[in-house]
Amino acid sequence: MTCPFVPICPKSRKHRTVDYILSKYCPRIEFDSYEDFYDNFKIDVPENFNFAYDVVDEWARVEPEKKALVWINDAGEEREFTFTDISLLSNRAANAFKKLGIRKGDVVMMMLRRRWEYWVCAMALCKIGATIIPATIQLTSKDVAYRANSADVKMLICVDDDYVVEQVEGALPSSPSVKEKVLVAGKRNGWLSFDELIESASDQWERPTGEDATQIDDIMLIYFTSGTTGNAKAVEHSFKHPLGHILTAKYWQQVRENRLHMSVTDSGWAKFGWGKIYGQWIAGAAIFAYDMDKFVPAKLLQVMQDYDLATFCAPPTMYRFMLQEDVAAYDLSSIENFATAGEPLNGEVTIQWEKLTGKKIREGFGQTEGPVLLATYPWIEPRPGSMGKPSPLLNIKLLDDDGYEVADGSEGAICVTGLKEAYPPGLFVGYYNDPERTAEAVGGEYYNLHDMAWRDTDGYCFFVGRNDDVIKCSGYRIGPFEVESALVAHPAVVECAVTAAPDPVRGKVVKASIILAKGYEPSDELTKELQDHVKHTTAPYKYPRIVEYVDDLPKTIGGKIKRKMIRNADGVND
């Protein structure tokens, strides 16, 4: 369908300064050093901030032809959207959803993969003041029902996919709160067509006032964490959450205004909020979305070459698999900054990537519960294996079990401190309908992520592992990530998981479950070679006494390795 043009007043066409939106919320944008950035960066949070009105509609008003989104898929389809397009389409969608009975505070779950309609629907629901649950298309009927019942979901918006439709329809009989289901990019019996809904809807929408208006403490998003065990937690973010991602986009990913940024994630994950909508649009960048059917490293590299990207972000696993291809054969010179998050980055990966592209990978660290918490910012030279340094506003400290900050070189839990003094924008505000867990997590002076790290004398932080994953062996504490990084540095290893295994003498020993690279076969000789490699790369006592070669590793639907499952299968009960 053709998107109509928004009439604007002549004065809105006048030349504007760079960082127009950013300057509304950041008193200062440019900094001379990391120390300057850490001490002086601020975000001003208006009481009625609403991302859809104050960012998307505002860009449409002052720069109507400004590019917002470039979308492609494996079927060869390609579409470009200006902020005017997104503004008007979201107005249509808001009117359509309102007609279906969606009101402020209602919860809507979206399973849309990387479809362009996600951006439109998200802005529409933001305008209404509804709460969005982004969800992966990998969910089973049980998962869908659990989320629907946990959060009283009123409407489902899903991509036209056989598996997704089957799982949703299987969940509906046990999901009484769901009143409507809308289908994107297709038509099916029993489903409302998104295209038909917006085609007949008006593109005019007035920002609500009074009780219907959103406030910054209203709940905008609920993310269900993938979790490695048990039911997923429902993480609540308020309407000020997008402002926290200024840190993520502008200063870690280093997006460029009017240039394309690509983050490789689908809309079902918090990483989408990190890399494909909020901070990027605040900074005036355009989003590049590749709706891939599946991850094919060579195809992704080709796309990265062909679309003049300025910045790029992907999880470490994707970088590892791309390194199995001839990276040097692709022209990636347009990409000014490579970033990674989602799991720890093995140092060898960034070393190899720099050799082939001339550019280092800048790591960032965080959780579903917040924006980027530690990162390799522009003034920081990346160090292999390091997550970088703490973000401003969040008061990150490494604390011991008694809540005291640890010394350089010592392991501590990563914590967001000073919550009573100034609750940082972007950090989650609680767990849905679980006041006890909320109080335990953020009701005190600090939020403990239960991820362990250590800090060197220059202030760089290095990931150790989840507190539960740290291996205690013969009086030593061994972080699995260090051993995994050593193993991945060997050309025979594509991916691995290091866990504790029972031992009659030592109690527990280090075990490595390894996926081999092409051209390598399991053997006693290779096992000895890998063990010696770890001994020479790390401390000798950290080497894996048990090596198991596997075809795959147990993972969450979010792609995180289930180390607990491996431990439990080996007889280690946490």
N, C-alpha and C positions, 0 to 999 in steps of 0.2 A: 504494500500500500504506500502511497505517497504521503509524506508528512507535510502538512500545511505550514506556511511561514507565519511567524509571530510578528505582527506590526509593533514597531517600537518608536519611541519619540526620537526626533532627530538628534537631540543632545546626547543620547546614549551611544551614538556612533563616534563621538569624538575620541581622539587618541587617549589611551589610558596607560598608566605605568605598569611595568612588569610586577608580578606578584600581587595583583589587585585583591584577590580573595585572602591570600595569606596575610597581607598587611592589616586586614580587619581584625585578626585574632592574635597576631604575633607583633608585639611592640617593636621587636627587632628581629631581622631575618638573617643578616650577614654577620659572621663572626670571624675573628682572627686566629683562633686556636681552639682546641678541644676545651681547654680550661676556661676560656672566654665563653664558649658555648654552654658549658656545664653551669657556670655561675650566673649567666645572664639571660638564658633562654626562658621565655615565659609564654603562656597561652592565656588569653583573656576569654572567658566563657560567658556569653550572654545568657540571661535567664531563659530566654525563649528560643535558643538555637535549634534549628531544624535543618538538617543537611539538604533535604530536597528543595526547600524554599531558599535557603540562604547561600547555597553553593550552586546547585544545578540551575534553578530559575534565575539566580542572579547573573551567572555567566550568560544565560540566554538573553537577559536584558541588556547587558553592557557590550556583549560581543556575540551576537546571534549566530554568526557563521563559524564560531570556534568549534574545532573538532573535538568530540568527546570520546568516540568509540569507533574502532575499526574491528570488524568481526568477520572471520572466515571459518570454513569447516572443510572436512575431507571430501565432501561432495562437490567442491568447487564453488560453493556459494560465497559471496563477499558483499558486505554492506558497510557503509559508513554512516555515522550519526553525528550531527552537531548537538550542542547543548540545547538548541531550540527544538530539535527533533525529540530529544529525551524529555524535555519539559512538556511538550504538547502530548506526546504519547502517554506519559505518566498521568497527565490530566485526564485523558480518555480512560485510562485504566482505573484511576481513582473514582471517576464517576460510575464506571461499570461495577466496581467492587462495592461501592456504596449502595447501588441499586440491589445488589445481592445481600445486603444487610450487614456488611462489614463496617464496624464503627471503631472509634478510638478505644484502644485497650484490647480489642479482639486479637486472637493469635492465629496467624496464617503460616502454614508450612509450605516451603517451595523446594521441589526436586527438579531442577532445571539444567543440570550439568553446566555447560558453558554457553547456553543459548543466550542470544542478545536480549531476549525478553526478560531475563532476570533483572537487568539494570532498570528496565521500564517498570516492572512490577515492584521492585524494591523502592523506587522513588514514589510510586503511587501509594503504597502502604505507609511510607514515611509521611506523606502529605496527610493521609487520613489520621495518622497516629496509632495505627495498628502495630502489633509486635510480630516480627518476622522470625521464623525458625528456618534457617538454611539447612538443607539436608542432602546428603549424598545419594546418588541413584543406586548405590550398592545395598541400601537397606532392605532387609527382609520384611515380610508381613508382620512378624513379631516386633521388629524394630520400629516400624511405622506406628503400630498400635501403641507401643510403649510411649513414644513421643507424643502421640495424639492425646492419650489419656493423662500423661504427666502434666501437660501444659494446656489442656482444654482447647485443643486446636479446633477452630471453627471452619476453616477452609483449606483445601489442598490445591496447589498449583503444580502441575507435573508436565514434564516433557513427554511427547508421544513416543514411548519406548515400550516394547512388549513386556520386558521384565518389570519395569517400573509400574506399569498399569496393573500387571498381575499381582504384584506385591501389595499395592495400594488397595485394590479391590478385595484381596484376601484379608486385609486389615480392617476394612470398614465395618463388618458385622460386630466387631468388638470395640469400635471407636464411636460411641454414641454422640460425642460432641461435634463431630464433623458434619456440617450441614451442606456444604457445596464442594464440588471438585471440578477444577478447570484444567483443560488440556491445551498445551502449547505445541504449535507446529504440527497439527493434525486434527482429525475428527474421529470420534468414537461414540457409539451408542451409550447413553447414560452419563456422558461428560459434556460440560459446557465448553464451547470453542472460544479460546482467548481472542483469536482474530475476529470472530463475529461479535464478541462482546465489545471490543474497542471500536470496531467499524461503525457501530450505531451510537456510540457514546460521544458526548460533547467534548471538545478540547479546551473548554473554559472551566476554570476551577478557582474558587476564591479561598484564600488561606483562612482556616477557621479561627474564630475568636472565642473569648470567654472560656467556658468549660470544655469546649471542643478543641481548643488549642493545645498543642503539646508543650510541656515544660521539660527542662533538661534532665530532671530526675525520673521522668516517665521511662518505661522500659521499651526500647527500640528493637533489641535483638535478644534472642535466646539461642546460644550455641550448645548443642549436646556434645560433650567431649567424647573422643573416641575411646579413651581409657583402655588399659591393658587387661583389666579384670572387672567383673561386676557390671552393673548397669551404668549407662552413661549419665554424667552429671549435667544438669541444665544450668548453664552459666548465663546470668543476666547482665546485659549492657544497657546503659541509659542513652538518651539522645545526645549527650555530650561525648559519647564514645568516639565518633569520627574525628573530633579535634585531636585526640591523643595520637592518631595516626599521621599527624603532621611530622612527628618524629620519624615514623616508619618510612614515609615516602620521600620527604624533602631532604632529610639528612642522612639516612642510611642507604636507601635505594638510589638517592640522588636524582630523582626524576627531573626532567627538563620541561619547562612550559612549552606547549605546542609541539612537543615531540612525543613519540610513541614509547610507552612502557609496557613490557610484557612480564607478567607473573604466571607461572605454569601451575595452575590449580583450578579446580572446578568450584562452582558456587556453593557446594555443600559444606565448605570448611571455613574456619576462621581465617585461614591464610588468604581467602578471597578478599575479606575485609582489609587485610594487611596490604594486599598488592594489586587489587583490581577495581577499586571504587573510591574509597573515602579520602585518604591522604593524597592520592594521585590527582583527583579532581580538585581538591582544595588548592593544590599547587599549580593547577592549570595544565597538567599533562593530559595527553590522550591515552586511553587504554587500548592495547592491542589484545584481542581475544582469539585464540585458536581453539575452536571446538573440535578437538581431535577425537576420533573414534577410539583409539588406543595410542599409548606412547610408543612411537617408533623413533629411536634416536636420530637416525639419518634424516628422517622427514622433518623433525623439529629443527635440526641444524639448517636445513634448507630454508625453512620459514624464517628463521632468525637472520639468515643472509638476505632474503628477498624483500623484507619489508622495512628496511631503514630504521630499525629499532635504535633508541638512544640508551635505554636501560633494560636490564633483564634480571629476573629472579626465578630460581628453581631450587627444589630441595637437593641435598647432596647426592642422593641416589641417582637422580637424573644426570647430574654432572658425571658421576662415575660411569654410567652406561653410555653417555655421549663420548667419553674418553675411549671407549672400545671402538669407536669409529675414527675415520681419518679427519679429525677436527681441523687440521691445518689446510685441508682442501676447500674449506668454506671461508668466505670473506665475512668476518664478523667485525670489521673495523669500525662500523657505525656505532657499535655498542660501547658507550663510554664507561659504563659501570656494570659489573656482574655482582649479584648478591645471592645469598643463600640463607635458608632457615628451615625449620621444621624438624631437624634432627642435627646432631653434631656433624661438623665437616672434618673429615680426616685430613690432616696436614698434607699428605702426599697428593691428594686430589687438587688442591689449589696450586701446589708446586708444578704439577703436570699441566694444569690449565694455563698457567702463566707462560710456560715454555711454548705452548702452542698458539696462544692468542696475544701474548705480550701484556696481559692484564691479570691482576690478581682478583680473587673472589673475596668479597667483603661479607663476612658472616654476621648474622643477627640472631638474637636469642629472645624467646618469649614463650608465652602460652596462649591458649584460647582465652584465658582470663584477662589478657591485656594487650597493649601495643608492644612494640619492640622495647625490651628492657635492658639489653646490653647489645652493643653494635660496634662495628668498625666504621666510625664516622669519617668524613672527608679529611680531617686533620690527623687521622691516626693511620700509620703505616700498618697494613695487615701483617699479622704474624701467623704462620701456619699452626693450626690447632687452637687458636684463640678466638673467643667470641667477641673480643673487643673490650670496650669499657662501658661503664654504666650510663644510661640515658639520663638527661636532666629531668627534673620534676618528680622522679620516682624514688629517689633516695635509696638506691640499691646498696645493700651491704651483705657481706658473708658472715653469718652468725653461727655460733656453736649451739649445743643443745640447751644451754642456759640463757640464750639470747644475747650473748656478748660477741662483739666483732672479733674475728680471728685475725691473727697476724699474717703478713705476707708469707706465702709458701705453705700455709696451713689450709686444710679443707674446711669449708663451711657451707651451710645451706644458703642458697640465694633467696634473699628476702627483700620485699618492698617495705620500707620503714617509714615512720612519721605519719601514719594514717590519721592519727588524731589531730595533728597540726594542720595538714593540708592533704585532703584526699585527691589523688592525681586524676586528671581527665584521661579517659581511655581504660583505666582499670575497672574490672567488673565490679558490680555493686552487690552481688549476692548469687545464691543458688535458688532457682525458682521453687517457691512453696516449701523451702527448707530453712527456716530461721535458725535452727540449731547449728547446721553445717555452716551457714552464713556467718553466724556469730563466731564460730570457731576459726573460720578462715580470715575474716576481715574485721572482726569486732574488737580487736585489740590494737596494740601499737604497730604491729607489722603483719604482713602476709607472707607466710613461708611457702615457697614453691615446692619444697622437698626435692629440689635438684641440687646436687653438690658440685662445688667448684673451688678452685684456688686462684689466688691473685699473685702475680709476680711483682717485683719491686718497681716496675714502671706502670703499674696499674692495670695491666692486661689480665683478663680473667679467662680461665681454662676450665672447660667442662669435665667433670669426673664421672657423673652418672646419677640416675635416680638413687635416692637414699636406700631404697629397697634392693637395688641392683648391685650395690657395692659388695665385693666379695671379701669376706674375712677368712684368711687362711694362715695358719701357723703364726698367729700374732700380727700379721700384716693386713692392711686394708688396701685392696686392689680395685681401682676403678675400671670397669669394663671398657670404657671408651678409649683409654690409653692403649690397651692391648689390641682392641679392634683397629685402631689407627695404625699400629705397628704391622698388623697382618695385612691390611689393605694396601700398605706400601709395597708389598711383595707382588710382582706381576701375576702370580698364580691365583690371587684372591680378588674376586669381584665384590663380594659382600660377606659379612660374617656377623655372628652374635657370640659374645663372650659371657659365660654364666658360671655359677658355682655348681660343682658336682660333688656328691658324697665321696669320702675317702676314709677307710678304716683307721688310718694312722693320723692323718692331718685334720680329719674332720671334714674339711672341704678343700677342693682343689679347683684350679682354673680349667674350664673346658671351652673349646672353640668349635662352633658349628659353622662350617665354611662352604660357600658356593664358589666353585672353581671357575676361572676364566676359560675361554675357548682354547683348546690345544693342550690342556692339562688334565691328567688323570690321577685319581687317588693312588697313593703308594706309601709304603713305609719310609722310603727315601724322601719323598716330598714332605711327609709329616716331620721328619727329623730336620729337614731344611727350614721349614716354617718355624719350628720350635727354636732353632738356633738363631733365626732371623729376629725373633722377638727378644731373645736373651741379649742380643747385641744392640737392639734398638731401644729397649727399656731396661729396667733392673732385672737381673737374671731370675729372681724369685717370681716374677710376673708371667713367665712363659706358660702356655697352656699344656698341662700334663696329659690332657685328653683332647684329641682332635677328631672330629666327626665330619665327614664330607656329606653334604646334603644337596638336594635339588632346589629346595626353597626353604624359607624361614617363616614361622608363624607370625602373622602380622595383624594388627587391627585394621578396620576398614579405612582408617586414615593413613595406613602405611607404616606405623610404628611397630618395631619388633616386639613380640610378646616374650620377653626373656623369662617372665614368671612361668609361662607355660612350659618352656624348655626345662627350667629348674624343677618344676613339679613332676614332669615326665621322667626326670632322672632320680626322683626320690628326695628332692630337697623341698621341704615344706616350710613356707614363710610364716 
